[in-house]
Amino acid sequence: MLEKDTLFGKTLDELRLIVNELGMPKYTANQIANWLYKKNISDISQMTDISANYRAILTEKYSLGVFPPLNYQISSDGTKKYLFRLGEKKFIETVFIPDEDKGTLCVSSQVGCKMGCLFCMTGKQGFQKNMNAAEIVNQIYSIDLREKVKNIVYMGMGEPFDNLKEVLKSLDILTSEWGFAFSPRRITVSTIGVIPAMVEFIEKNRCNLAVSMHSPFDEERRKLMPIQNVYTIKDVVDVLKKYDWSGQRRVSFEYIMFKDLNDTKAHLNEISKLLKGLKCRVNLIKFHSIPSSPLQGSDEKKMFEFRDELTKKGVFTTIRKSRGEDILAACGQLRASN
């Protein structure tokens, strides 16, 4: 028996095509979108302002397409990590990071990752599949803390721009008035610097962008991140300088600090030189150890010094607070197994 297509994860235009094909009134598409993205339902039969006959037709052709996490873990700092199953032996993790009564949700866009960054657990497990828009958005919809999600970051498992079509579709659902109606200012998508997809992302929506730098030097970054062989960090920055970042939309650079590797004065000077003329932020991140990695993180004193020196050079720099390390929920620690 063929598996039914899902309604969840469809855009309003796609829903309009569906209701047209099924001979339903045009306004039914808006009713369905309202139930999918603004209300908490678990079955098509709960769409009570749609006639019973139409609900029966929808149920025959489609499944709802939402599903709960398998389980979760809670860190000593309150961070909550959810495990989702996306098929036979395919799993992803999603992390809620609390901040007083609200919080940030870190979502995944792929099962595993192709990019092979030296410091990332997900990359060491290889690539299994791209997530579709429904699976991406389901991470927000189906968690128990949904109402507390204030910000969304695409910084979980996978490289979002290696799955651009479905990521853009998920952003459409999240930011449209007919969808979740999140402000684009509350959403940040992270990339290691896949330039063609990055350009399309910048030009097609208004969400924030974060770029993984980790070293301003070509050979050094190449050892950390194989993507440097294809798209250098200088080329990435040169592209970003062509766009206007003076408004409410932000671009930032992620910089994991490694002891005696990328935390020297030479790195400070090169970062300042590289980013000159670009309105941006640099986020310094503690390295979270992963098995079989030769890398070590810089100590806290070095991170504060690095932040202060970059700030003196005119580069707005912050230190991202590490959260969820005791349950392997911190940056670079997510994995694709149960």
C-alpha positions in Angstrom: 0.0 0.0 0.0 1.4 3.4 -1.0 2.0 5.9 1.8 -0.3 8.9 1.7 1.0 12.3 1.0 0.8 14.8 3.9 -1.1 18.0 4.2 1.3 19.4 6.9 4.3 21.0 5.2 2.2 22.3 2.3 2.3 26.0 1.4 -0.9 27.9 0.8 -0.4 27.7 -3.0 0.0 24.0 -2.8 -3.2 23.7 -0.7 -5.0 25.7 -3.3 -4.0 23.3 -6.0 -5.2 20.4 -3.8 -8.6 21.8 -3.1 -9.0 22.7 -6.7 -8.2 19.2 -7.8 -10.6 17.8 -5.3 -13.4 20.1 -6.4 -13.6 22.1 -3.1 -14.3 25.8 -2.7 -11.2 28.0 -3.0 -11.5 29.3 0.6 -11.0 25.7 1.9 -7.3 26.1 1.3 -7.2 28.9 3.9 -9.3 26.9 6.3 -6.9 24.0 6.0 -3.8 26.2 6.5 -5.4 27.7 9.6 -5.9 24.3 11.1 -2.5 23.1 10.1 -0.4 26.0 11.4 -2.4 27.9 13.9 -4.2 25.2 15.9 -3.1 22.1 17.6 -4.8 19.2 15.9 -3.9 15.5 15.5 -6.3 14.4 12.8 -8.0 15.8 9.7 -11.3 15.0 11.2 -10.8 17.8 13.7 -11.0 20.5 11.0 -14.6 21.2 12.1 -15.3 24.2 9.9 -14.8 22.1 6.8 -17.8 19.9 5.8 -17.8 16.2 6.9 -17.8 15.2 3.2 -14.7 17.2 2.4 -12.9 16.0 5.5 -13.6 12.4 4.4 -12.2 13.1 0.9 -9.1 14.7 2.4 -8.7 11.8 4.8 -8.9 9.3 1.9 -6.2 11.1 -0.1 -3.9 12.6 2.6 -2.6 12.0 6.1 -2.1 15.0 8.5 1.6 14.5 8.7 2.5 15.6 12.2 4.3 13.3 14.6 5.6 13.6 18.2 9.2 13.1 19.3 10.3 9.6 20.5 11.7 10.9 23.7 13.7 13.8 25.2 16.5 14.6 27.7 16.7 17.6 30.0 20.1 19.2 30.9 21.0 20.4 34.3 20.8 24.0 32.8 17.2 23.4 31.6 18.1 22.7 27.9 15.8 20.1 26.4 16.8 17.8 23.6 14.2 15.9 21.6 14.7 12.8 19.5 12.6 12.3 16.3 12.4 9.2 14.1 12.3 10.0 10.3 12.2 6.4 9.0 13.9 3.1 9.5 17.1 3.8 11.5 16.9 7.5 10.7 16.9 10.0 13.6 17.3 13.7 14.2 17.7 15.8 17.3 16.1 19.2 18.1 17.1 21.4 21.0 15.1 23.9 23.1 17.3 26.4 24.9 15.4 28.2 27.6 15.8 31.9 28.4 13.6 32.9 31.3 10.0 32.1 30.2 10.8 31.8 26.5 13.5 30.2 24.5 15.3 29.3 21.2 14.6 26.2 19.2 17.6 24.7 17.3 16.2 22.7 14.4 17.8 20.1 12.0 17.5 20.2 8.2 19.2 16.9 7.3 19.6 13.4 8.8 23.4 13.4 9.1 25.6 15.7 7.0 27.9 15.5 3.9 30.2 18.3 4.9 32.7 16.5 7.1 33.8 19.3 9.4 36.5 18.1 11.8 34.8 19.4 14.9 31.2 18.2 14.3 29.7 14.9 15.5 26.9 15.0 12.9 29.5 15.2 10.1 31.4 12.2 11.4 28.2 10.0 11.1 27.8 10.8 7.4 24.7 11.7 5.4 21.4 9.8 5.3 18.7 12.0 3.8 17.4 15.5 3.3 14.5 16.4 5.5 11.3 17.7 3.8 9.6 20.9 4.8 7.0 19.0 6.8 9.7 17.2 8.8 11.5 20.5 9.5 8.5 22.4 10.6 7.2 19.4 12.6 10.1 20.0 15.0 8.4 23.3 16.1 4.8 22.1 15.9 5.0 18.9 17.8 7.1 19.7 20.9 5.5 20.4 24.3 7.3 23.7 24.6 5.9 25.0 21.3 4.3 28.1 22.9 7.6 29.1 24.5 9.6 29.2 21.2 10.6 32.8 20.6 13.5 32.3 18.2 14.4 29.6 15.7 17.9 28.7 14.5 18.7 26.3 11.7 21.9 25.2 13.5 21.0 21.5 14.3 22.0 18.5 12.2 22.9 19.1 8.5 23.9 21.9 6.2 20.7 23.9 5.5 21.9 25.1 2.1 22.6 21.6 1.0 18.8 21.2 1.3 17.8 24.7 0.1 14.5 24.0 -1.6 12.9 22.4 1.5 14.5 24.9 3.9 13.1 27.8 1.9 9.7 26.1 1.9 9.8 25.6 5.6 10.8 29.3 6.1 7.8 30.3 4.0 5.5 28.3 6.2 7.1 29.7 9.4 7.0 33.4 8.3 3.8 33.7 6.3 0.6 35.2 7.8 -1.2 32.0 6.7 1.4 29.9 8.5 3.1 30.3 11.8 3.6 34.1 11.3 7.0 34.2 12.9 9.0 37.4 12.3 12.0 36.7 9.9 14.0 38.6 12.5 13.4 35.8 14.9 14.8 33.1 12.6 18.5 32.5 11.7 19.8 30.0 9.2 23.4 28.8 9.5 25.7 27.7 6.7 29.3 26.8 6.2 29.3 28.9 3.0 27.6 27.2 0.0 27.7 30.4 -2.1 25.1 29.8 -4.8 22.5 28.6 -2.3 23.5 31.4 0.1 22.8 34.0 -2.6 19.4 32.4 -3.4 18.6 32.4 0.3 19.5 36.1 0.8 17.4 37.1 -2.2 14.3 35.0 -1.5 13.6 35.8 2.2 14.4 38.1 5.0 15.6 35.7 7.7 19.0 36.2 9.4 22.2 34.5 8.2 25.0 32.9 10.2 28.2 31.8 8.5 30.6 29.3 10.1 34.1 30.8 9.8 36.3 29.1 12.4 39.4 30.4 10.7 40.2 33.3 8.5 43.2 31.5 6.9 42.7 29.4 3.8 44.9 26.4 4.6 43.8 26.2 8.2 40.1 26.5 7.4 40.6 23.8 4.7 41.8 21.3 7.4 38.8 22.1 9.6 36.2 22.4 6.9 36.5 20.7 3.5 34.1 23.2 2.0 37.0 25.6 1.9 38.2 23.6 -1.2 35.1 24.8 -3.1 34.0 28.1 -1.5 36.7 30.0 0.5 35.7 32.2 3.4 37.1 35.2 1.5 34.8 34.5 -1.4 31.9 34.1 1.0 32.6 37.4 2.7 33.1 39.2 -0.7 29.6 38.0 -1.7 28.1 39.2 1.6 29.6 42.7 1.1 27.4 43.1 -2.0 24.3 43.2 0.1 22.9 45.8 2.5 23.0 44.6 6.2 22.3 48.0 7.7 18.6 47.3 8.5 17.0 44.8 10.8 18.3 41.7 9.0 21.6 40.4 10.5 24.6 38.5 9.3 26.9 36.9 11.9 29.9 34.6 11.9 30.3 31.6 14.1 33.8 31.0 15.4 34.6 28.0 17.5 37.8 28.7 19.4 40.5 26.0 19.4 43.4 26.1 21.7 46.7 27.1 20.0 45.1 26.8 16.6 42.8 29.7 15.8 43.0 31.9 18.9 46.2 33.9 18.2 46.9 37.6 17.5 47.4 36.8 13.9 43.8 35.4 13.7 42.5 38.6 15.4 44.2 40.8 12.8 43.1 38.7 9.9 39.5 38.5 11.0 39.4 42.3 11.4 40.9 42.7 7.9 38.5 40.2 6.3 35.4 41.7 7.8 36.3 45.4 7.3 33.4 47.2 5.7 30.8 44.5 6.5 28.2 45.2 9.3 28.2 42.0 11.2 28.7 40.2 14.4 31.2 37.5 15.4 29.9 34.8 17.9 32.7 33.1 19.7 31.8 29.5 20.7 33.3 27.1 23.1 34.5 23.8 21.5 32.6 20.8 22.8 34.7 17.7 22.7 33.6 14.9 20.5 35.1 11.3 20.3 38.3 10.8 18.3 38.9 14.5 17.8 42.5 15.9 18.2 41.1 19.4 18.9 41.0 21.2 22.2 39.0 24.2 23.1 40.5 27.6 24.2 40.1 28.4 27.8 37.6 31.0 29.1 40.3 33.6 29.7 41.5 33.4 26.1 38.0 33.7 24.8 37.3 36.9 26.8 40.6 38.3 25.6 39.8 37.4 22.0 36.4 39.0 22.3 37.8 42.2 23.8 40.6 42.6 21.2 38.2 42.0 18.3 35.8 44.6 19.8 38.7 47.1 20.0 39.3 46.5 16.3 35.7 47.5 15.5 34.3 44.0 15.1 31.2 43.5 17.2 31.9 40.3 19.1 30.1 38.2 21.7 30.6 34.9 23.4 27.8 32.4 23.0 26.9 30.8 26.3 27.3 27.0 26.2 24.1 25.1 26.9 23.2 21.4 27.2 26.7 20.0 27.1 25.9 17.3 29.7 23.2 15.7 27.4 25.3 16.2 24.2 23.0 19.0 23.0 25.6 21.7 22.6 27.1 23.0 19.3 28.6 20.2 17.2 27.4 17.4 19.5 24.1 16.3 17.8 24.1 12.8 16.3 21.9 10.7 14.1 21.2 7.7 16.3 18.8 6.8 19.1 
